Amino acid sequence: VPVVKAIAHNFITERCTNEAITVGINTVREIIVRAPSLLREPGMDDFVKDLVMYGKKTHKSVMIAAHGMVNLVRYVML
């Protein structure tokens, strides 16, 4: 989880460019693909909820990355 938090802190914030946010979300998604048990860690619920909010951004690549994350969470948690 520390790696995911570091990526989120450095890449997935409003102060970052849309391209950096997209890379950050996609990186977190790939980490969770390889270790789905991370979603069951404490605090990940709030983190995923924050990422879902990026699905409403106007930049297309950020929206697509956020929707990919949502779809992964749905798939893993079923």
C-alpha positions as CSV (number, residue, x, y, z in Angstrom):
1,V,0.0,0.0,0.0
2,P,2.9,2.5,0.6
3,V,3.7,2.3,-3.2
4,V,0.1,3.1,-4.1
5,K,0.0,6.0,-1.7
6,A,3.2,7.4,-3.1
7,I,1.9,7.2,-6.6
8,A,-1.3,8.8,-5.6
9,H,0.4,11.6,-3.7
10,N,2.8,12.4,-6.6
11,F,0.7,11.8,-9.7
12,I,-3.0,11.7,-8.8
13,T,-3.7,15.2,-7.5
14,E,-5.4,18.3,-8.9
15,R,-2.0,20.1,-9.1
16,C,-0.7,17.5,-11.7
17,T,-1.3,17.6,-15.4
18,N,-4.0,15.5,-17.0
19,E,-1.3,13.3,-18.5
20,A,0.3,12.7,-15.1
21,I,-3.1,11.9,-13.5
22,T,-3.8,9.4,-16.3
23,V,-0.4,7.7,-15.9
24,G,-0.9,7.6,-12.1
25,I,-4.4,6.0,-12.3
26,N,-3.3,3.5,-14.9
27,T,-0.2,2.6,-12.8
28,V,-2.4,2.0,-9.7
29,R,-4.8,-0.1,-11.9
30,E,-1.9,-2.3,-13.1
31,I,-0.6,-2.8,-9.6
32,I,-4.1,-3.9,-8.4
33,V,-4.4,-6.3,-11.4
34,R,-1.2,-8.0,-10.2
35,A,-2.2,-7.9,-6.5
36,P,-6.0,-7.7,-6.2
37,S,-5.8,-8.3,-2.4
38,L,-4.7,-4.7,-2.1
39,L,-8.3,-3.6,-2.4
40,R,-9.1,-5.3,0.9
41,E,-6.4,-3.2,2.8
42,P,-7.7,-0.6,5.2
43,G,-8.2,2.8,3.6
44,M,-8.5,1.5,0.1
45,D,-12.2,2.1,0.0
46,D,-11.8,5.8,0.3
47,F,-8.9,5.8,-2.2
48,V,-11.0,4.0,-4.8
49,K,-13.9,6.5,-4.1
50,D,-11.5,9.4,-4.8
51,L,-10.4,7.8,-8.0
52,V,-14.0,7.3,-9.1
53,M,-14.4,11.1,-8.9
54,Y,-11.8,11.5,-11.7
55,G,-14.3,9.8,-14.0
56,K,-16.2,13.1,-14.2
57,K,-13.2,15.1,-15.4
58,T,-13.4,16.8,-18.7
59,H,-10.1,15.4,-20.0
60,K,-10.9,12.2,-22.0
61,S,-7.8,10.2,-21.0
62,V,-8.4,10.9,-17.3
63,M,-12.0,9.8,-17.7
64,I,-11.0,6.6,-19.5
65,A,-8.4,5.7,-16.9
66,A,-10.8,6.3,-14.1
67,H,-13.5,4.2,-15.8
68,G,-10.9,1.4,-16.3
69,M,-10.2,1.5,-12.5
70,V,-13.9,1.3,-11.7
71,N,-14.4,-1.7,-14.0
72,L,-11.4,-3.4,-12.4
73,V,-12.8,-2.9,-8.9
74,R,-16.1,-4.2,-10.0
75,Y,-14.5,-7.3,-11.5
76,V,-12.3,-8.0,-8.6
77,M,-14.9,-7.4,-5.9
78,L,-17.5,-9.7,-7.4
